[in-house]
Amino acid sequence: MVRLNNVFSAFSFTDGTLQLPETNLAFAISATGLQAEETHAFMKDIIKWIMDKYGTERLEYSVIVYGGSASTQVTFGEIFDSDAELIKAVGSVPRVSGGPSLDEALEAAKDQFESPLIRPNAAKVMLACHYCFKLKGILCLNLTTTVLTCWCLH
């Protein structure tokens, strides 16, 4: 469903199993236009899929929605009773209207990455999804990936 090879290319494999370094992963999503509700739901489904697939043992998540303004809906260090509760919280993230202001999303992400609750030695990765289109009836996303810090794998 989602290929994260470019995002996780520096991660290692042991016996065919992906070994993730500790990572603070921020998602910034914006859905505007004619199919905004469908697009927003699709983006949330991808985030939930990633959370379900990779869990919270090595990854911590932040979810930012943006349009004319940005709003952090899930913060680094936020405690959930289970991964299922985190995924449920993402499912209820509202859409923000207005033209997408990536500057607002980047400012919200900066606040998250500078939070005292963040794991200081973890990699910092931001996935910004601000464009969605249909190709032969299939929704496709345009993701902008930024690795904000580098890390060493041993």
Secondary structure as UniProt FT lines:
FT   TURN            5..10
FT   STRAND          12..14
FT   TURN            15..16
FT   STRAND          17..19
FT   STRAND          23..29
FT   TURN            34..35
FT   HELIX           36..54
FT   STRAND          59..66
FT   STRAND          70..74
FT   TURN            76..77
FT   HELIX           83..91
FT   HELIX           102..113
FT   TURN            116..117
FT   TURN            120..121
FT   STRAND          123..135
FT   TURN            136..137
FT   STRAND          138..147
//
